[in-house]
């Protein structure tokens, strides 16, 4: 099906299963440990050997010599894969650096060898005996030092590098109130709980990979390209994924090296990237330097706004598009955004949850707080005054498909008790705690991607859905089952969902918060095709047939799905693709975050005391899992505000704190109860589901709300994330 | 190879293990009990939490040979999809997970935390060491060794409170 005109009434509107809070259908498997993740497929590959990755100890240079003698002689070793024996390898379209390095080395911890042995212990011990002599070269590792060497980056998901409208410089010069500040955000790590892991098995020239991957079709394609074999010869299986957040969008070293290892030793090989290797071997969210200038009248109405962003990546990499939201969030006739990319020889930068907006809003929404104070306008009211119902770069001819920012701001403020906030910083005390409230707008683009599925009814009337869509914790299993149940008029427990297998139709996959809306729209398309087949078999006109209670009805006639499907079952396959509604209409998701912090008056320890928000993301398919997505993302925003940073060793070019002890993420004790309100919205220009993404919206702005609450509590304005105790104490002393 | 006898989920098992084998790998790779997860293999994340001799431990931080003759309970020993343990059921009802990878460790920890509170074992946030009682802050403190990057924290606390009979709802 093609979605190129706004959706009218359709079977999803019934809301019998869709839009109702359901427990996850994969829940019982997950809570009992019976859901098998990639490394755990003893059933599929009972005789798998174990691979251990040897990573580069330098950031840039060459392998001068590699001595495998001791490793090869170590007990249980079956083989060692290196560039010298791996055969000719290409690089995947989505990879910036080669997944197997050598002789050239592109970054620290780049995989240089895979040691394969009969046991995990033997592989790990032998890997320590691989001796590599390096010929290091100088590299560039310091974003701030390289800033002036930035170039215009290639265009990615974030649109063009630069945009402008009106005359920013002229309008800013004349503005009554000005904010001009620079903000910095550090490199961050996804730190998903399940390490990258794969088991590979060859059968002749056919490769099967049990793996943990968000985007099956992308990664099959990149495996085929890297190995130089047809993608028809490759099968990926990824039904359970222990977290992604962008880290598993692409083919990674575990997958490629498992395939190479299995080919070399002639039996299945399993490889997990060891936790301390992950931050330097794989991808991370790149650090940014962001300069924001806002010019407004004395009432805070914006006339000029500019957002410039610098970030770094390896040669051939991309930019962190942190100015994206500034193109669409607030009014202002005179505006510009710009991204500049510098070459750094750090590990590969790439997408992490809400690439662009997650860090862009850490800057923009603090700048808005600064503007509110400069104008003496309440921060919520300031944002309401600057609301705009069309793309402010394109003008009124490109309206938003649906934009409920103001509703979110008002509803969120009410629920949180925002009116109790004292606008003057440093006034509220609770014992030894300085208490403050902060808020921020939430904004994330809504992307739609082509997505396919097949759906069938068997002879017992049960429904089966198959698609290569993935569930990375997002709740895909359940919302896909809900969609199928709604469309075919059966109960949720009558639906079986099979995901994450490249033998199934290609889906949108999980990324960019497009997964839920796009993949269910694909199931909608396949279900419409199946409804037509069922109606035809029943002899009913497809438009008049009603699907309910396991029956196809027309007038007072009815037949059961089971009888129509027959013993053979009845299947249909289709995909949903999109026309230009996202060009005609700006499509985005909105919200408002509110946060109350306490800051210890002596130690500057920050505690989040309360947190809540209101969000508009179109139809909420499963309020239970959608709420979990939002609170999880809010928590990641707290991490970004208070603790998360990969610390760069600018001498040797690597991230020093490369494990879960030293890369700090929020734990139970850091997070209070979180309140989430979904504002009613149906977006008929997004898809027939009238839904939009929600998985990334929650991180967008959450950290800025924390930062603004710290300012309100203490009067200390920090612009260099994360806002750690050392920085607060230094500012307090100054 | 070293012989090791364990009682895992009530079943006696006899293993011949490389002495370097962690308890975690003995469970996952030798007994094929893959419900216990390897998140970091360094005692940093809590995904590998199991209950040994009635106390929760990080099974990645201990060698299997150190537990010869001991009783081990893993997530598989608490309940099955058809017969969920009350804590497992509460995690489903309160959506106390997302990707599910930290979940077995969270649940093993949660079951133990309630036992620890009952037994009067104090924590860093216990105000009165003579009267250890359930509170959300006690649970948050005690569960902080189990990282959930999906951050179902708020829901996990609701699930544990529910099982403890302290539900607000």
Interface residues (C-beta under 8 A of the other chain):
Chain A: X23 X24 X26 X27 X28 X29 X30 X31 X32 X33 X34 X35 X36 X37 X39 X40 X42 X119 X120 X121 X122 X125 X190 X191 X192 X193 X194 X195 X240 X241 X242 X243 X244 X245 X272 X274 X275 X276 X472 X473 X474 X475 X624 X625 X627 X628 X629 X631 X632 X633 X634 X635 X636 X659 X660 X661 X665 X666 X667 X668 X669 X671 X672 X673 X674
Chain B: X18 X20 X21 X25 X28 X29 X32 X33 X34 X35 X36 X37 X38 X39 X40 X41 X42 X44 X45 X47 X74 X75 X76 X78 X79 X80 X81 X84 X88 X89 X91 X92 X93 X95 X97 X98 X99 X100 X101 X102 X103 X104 X107 X139 X140 X141 X143 X144 X145 X146 X147 X148 X149 X150 X151 X152 X153 X154 X155 X156 X157
